[in-house]
Amino acid sequence: MTRYADIPKPIRSGIVVVDPDRGTPQRVIVLQFNPDTLERSIAPQTAGDSGDSGAGGGGNGDRNEALRLKGPAEETWKFTAEIDSTDQLEIAAPDGIHPQLATLEMLVQPSTAQLRAASRLAQNGTIEISPIEMPLTLFTWGSKRVMPVRLTELSANESAFDVNLNPIRASLSIGMKILTVSDLPAGHRGADLYMAHLAQKERLASAARGGSLGSLGLPGADVLSGRR
């Protein structure tokens, strides 16, 4: 028998549901297959572009604010996750992939207990009922990307079923927004986790090799001063 002991076991991406008060994981969702592609969008929160028409400086933005940021950039992720029970024939799946789908769907659904509690408050004449707070959700993509998120999109394309019409294969489109210190209250565990995520970015950026002005066809630093 040929063994490949030196081949490292691949790390899986996934979602961790965390108790925001204690910091303990309540549920760990490991994606069966790592997505082939990730679509990331990063939009800076700039202070000087309000009302800017983009027509050759004809906007109404404050020129003194052009280089200022109001807070962390708004970052969104999108990817496709595959679930296939036929790839795990050694594991009994009498319900197909219903459990895996339900687990992901409950990330954007309040529980029956929470809905009943809200209903009781309404029946008792409570004037103002706070929106239901969900647990803190983290998305992990290796040890260098662990970040608090809110799911913004979850759509499923079920493509195969067993004789009882249980889905056995599905493709999931998942969209999420990275939660920053602008989204979470001060002292919230998710805000601390975002700061750790941002610090990781800073460490990675400091490890990047810098280029030279000559590589850009610039003769020297004087050209950056505006002098010709």
PEKA-V352506 format. One record per backbone hydrogen bond with DSSP energy under -1.0 kcal/mol. CO is the residue of the C=O (numbers start at 1). NH is the residue of the N-H. E is the energy in kcal/mol with one decimal. If there is no record, write none. Layout:
# PEKA-V352506
co,nh,e
CO,NH,E
CO,NH,E
This chain:
# PEKA-V352506
co,nh,e
4,7,-1.4
13,31,-2.2
14,140,-2.9
15,29,-3.6
16,138,-2.8
17,26,-3.7
17,27,-1.4
18,136,-1.6
19,23,-2.8
24,19,-2.7
27,17,-2.9
29,15,-2.6
39,78,-1.9
41,76,-2.5
43,74,-3.0
44,46,-1.3
45,70,-3.4
49,52,-1.8
62,65,-1.6
63,66,-1.1
65,68,-1.8
68,47,-2.2
74,43,-2.9
75,178,-2.8
76,41,-2.5
77,176,-2.5
78,39,-2.9
79,174,-2.7
81,172,-3.4
83,170,-2.5
84,87,-1.1
85,88,-1.6
88,91,-1.9
93,96,-1.8
95,98,-1.8
97,101,-2.4
98,102,-2.8
99,103,-2.2
100,104,-1.7
101,105,-2.4
102,106,-2.1
104,107,-1.3
105,108,-1.7
111,115,-2.2
112,116,-2.5
113,117,-2.2
114,118,-2.1
115,119,-2.2
116,120,-2.4
117,121,-1.9
118,122,-2.0
119,123,-2.4
120,124,-1.8
121,126,-2.5
122,125,-1.3
136,18,-3.4
137,149,-2.9
138,16,-2.5
139,147,-2.1
140,14,-1.9
145,141,-2.9
147,139,-2.7
148,179,-2.6
150,177,-2.6
153,175,-2.4
155,173,-3.0
157,171,-1.9
160,168,-2.7
160,169,-1.1
162,165,-2.0
166,162,-2.2
167,97,-3.4
168,85,-2.4
169,159,-2.1
170,83,-2.5
171,157,-2.5
172,81,-2.7
173,155,-2.1
174,79,-2.0
175,152,-2.4
175,153,-1.8
176,77,-2.7
177,150,-1.9
180,183,-1.4
180,184,-1.4
185,188,-2.0
188,192,-1.7
189,193,-2.2
190,194,-2.1
191,195,-2.0
192,196,-1.9
193,197,-2.1
194,198,-2.7
195,199,-2.4
196,200,-1.8
197,201,-1.6
198,202,-2.0
199,203,-2.1
200,204,-2.3
201,205,-2.6
202,206,-2.1
205,208,-1.0
213,216,-1.1
213,218,-2.3
214,217,-1.5
220,223,-1.1
221,224,-1.3
222,225,-1.2
222,227,-1.0
